[in-house]
Amino acid sequence: MPLKALDKVAKRTSRGIRLFLERYGYWLTILTLTAITVASLMPRGSTGDPSAVGVPDSFAHVLAYALVIFFPAATPSVPLRWPTAAVLAWGLAIECLQRLVGRNASLADIAANIAGVLVGILVGLLLRKLLLALSA
């Protein structure tokens, strides 16, 4: 009997998380992209620049891009081709635009963005698989 109750809780929780991702995942992705854009286009050392508070630049890139692609990757109804291409293109565009605000484009930053996207996809797909398995 306790296993059946636990199974019900797992299914209910899985459905709740899926519903949350369906409702808010798009907006969380947009919010995260906006934060990345603002932070990336601010002059170095200004408020919002992760290096101003001691966060290593490459780590900040990996974390930010993992977070932005995590929501589409974790949402079962979202195909990943277009969000992945859009996030990678957005990151490349931001790197090119940084020259306009006195910052430099960097191949290391682009590599960190790509690594972040890969990490976010991996973690998101693991959650997606878990959610689908629990709700089956």
Residue pairs with C-beta under 8 A, 6 or more apart in sequence:
10 134
11 134
11 135
13 134
14 130
14 131
14 134
14 135
15 135
17 127
17 131
18 75
18 76
18 131
18 135
21 71
21 74
21 75
21 76
22 75
22 77
25 71
25 72
25 74
25 75
25 78
26 71
28 71
29 68
29 69
29 71
29 72
29 83
32 64
32 67
32 68
32 71
33 68
33 87
33 90
35 64
36 64
36 65
36 68
36 90
36 91
36 94
37 90
37 94
38 48
39 48
39 49
39 50
39 64
40 94
40 95
40 98
40 103
41 94
41 97
41 98
41 100
41 101
41 103
42 48
42 49
42 101
43 49
43 101
43 102
43 103
44 51
44 102
44 103
45 51
45 52
46 52
50 57
50 60
51 57
51 60
57 108
57 109
57 112
58 108
58 109
58 112
59 112
61 109
61 112
61 113
61 115
61 116
62 112
62 113
62 115
62 116
62 119
63 116
64 116
65 87
65 91
65 112
65 113
65 114
65 115
65 116
65 117
65 120
66 116
66 117
66 119
66 120
66 123
67 116
67 120
68 87
68 116
68 120
69 83
69 84
69 87
69 116
69 117
69 120
69 121
69 124
70 120
70 123
70 124
71 124
72 78
72 80
72 83
72 84
72 124
73 80
73 83
73 120
73 121
73 123
73 124
73 125
73 127
73 128
74 123
74 124
74 125
74 127
74 128
74 131
75 128
76 128
76 131
76 132
80 121
84 117
84 121
87 117
88 113
88 114
88 117
91 110
91 113
91 114
91 117
92 110
92 113
95 105
95 106
95 109
95 110
95 113
96 105
98 104
98 105
99 105
